[in-house]
Amino acid sequence: MNTDKAYAEKLAAEYAPKQTNKVVALRKLDRKARMGANVFAYSFGIAMALLLGVGMCFSLKVIGSGEVWQNILGYALGVMGIVGVSVNYFIYGKLLAKGKQKYGSDIIALANEIVEA
């Protein structure tokens, strides 16, 4: 096997203009439909987990001087974090449904073109 020939073909393929086909366009549309929901779910989930952690630190007297109001603040922040983490999946589902509804007709039309071709 001629390794020089294989290397030259591989290098030529990297520099050749890329052909966009329908499957690549379909993947891009699907990614675009899911992107907003994914970004929100990760961001909101991280923020609520951090809020829960800060609340735990206040209530366990790791942060602060251990006064009663800080303990109550810790409980309140912890409960807000738990509620936020709990509803994150349901918000994600709603946002994903909106994204699928927005791009659904384009995705279905392109998928039908691929199947029929």
N, C-alpha and C positions, 0 to 999 in steps of 0.2 A: 504494500500500500504506500502510495506516495504522500508523505505527510506535508510536503510543501504545497501540493495541490489542494489538500484538505484545508490547510491554513489559509491559502489564498481565497478559496471559496467562502470560508467563514468570514474573512475580513471583507470581502466584496459584499456579502449579505448584510453586514453591519452598516456599510456606507450607501447601499442601494436605497432609493426612496421607498418608504414604507407604503404598502397598499392597505388602505382601510377597507375592510370588508364588513358585511352586515353583522357578523357575529361579534366583532369588536364593538361596533356601534350599539348592539344590543346590550353588551356587558356595561358599556359606559352609561347607557340610560338606566340600567338597573342600579348601578352604583350611585348615580345621581338621585334616584328615587329614595334610596336608603340613607344617603349621607346626612341629611339634616336631622333625622331621628337618631342616628348613631352619635353624632356630635353632641346633641343635647343630652342624650342618656348618659354618656360618659362624663360630661362636664357636671351635670346636675348630681349624678351619683357620687362623684368625687367630692363635690362641695358638701353634700349632705353627710357623707362619711366623716369628713373633717369636722363638720359642725357637731356630730355625735361624739367624736373624739375629744373635742374641746370641752363639751359638756361633761364628759366623764372625768376629764382632768380637773375641772372645777369641783365636781361633786366628790371626788376622791382626795381633794385638797393637795393635788400635785401642783396646780397653778393657784396663786393667790395666797392669802394669809389664813384661810379657813374660816372666815366669818360666815354668819348665817346667810346673808344675802348672796354671797358667792356660791354657797351650796344650793340655794334655790335657783340661782341663775344657771348652775350646772345641770340641775334636773330639767329646767325649761329648755335649755339648748339640746340636751340629750333627747328629749321627747320630740323636739322639732326635727332633729336629725333622723330619728327612727321613722317618723311619719314621712319625711322626704324620701328616704331610701325605700320605704314600703310602696309609695305611689309612683316611683320612678318607672317601673315596668309598664304600668297602665298608661302613663303619659307617653312612653316610647311607642306603645301599640297604637295610640291615637295619631301620633305624628307619622308613624310608618304608613298607616292607612291613608293619611292625607297625601303623602309622597307617592304612594302607589296609585291613588286616584288621579293625581296630577299628571303622571307620566304613563299611566296604564294604557291608554289608547295608542300611544306611540309605540310602546313595547309590544303590544298585541299585534299591531300592524306589521312591525318589523319581523316579529317571530313568524307570522303567517307567510311573509315573503320568503323567509329562510326555509320554512317547511315545504312550500310549494315549489321552490326552485330545484 
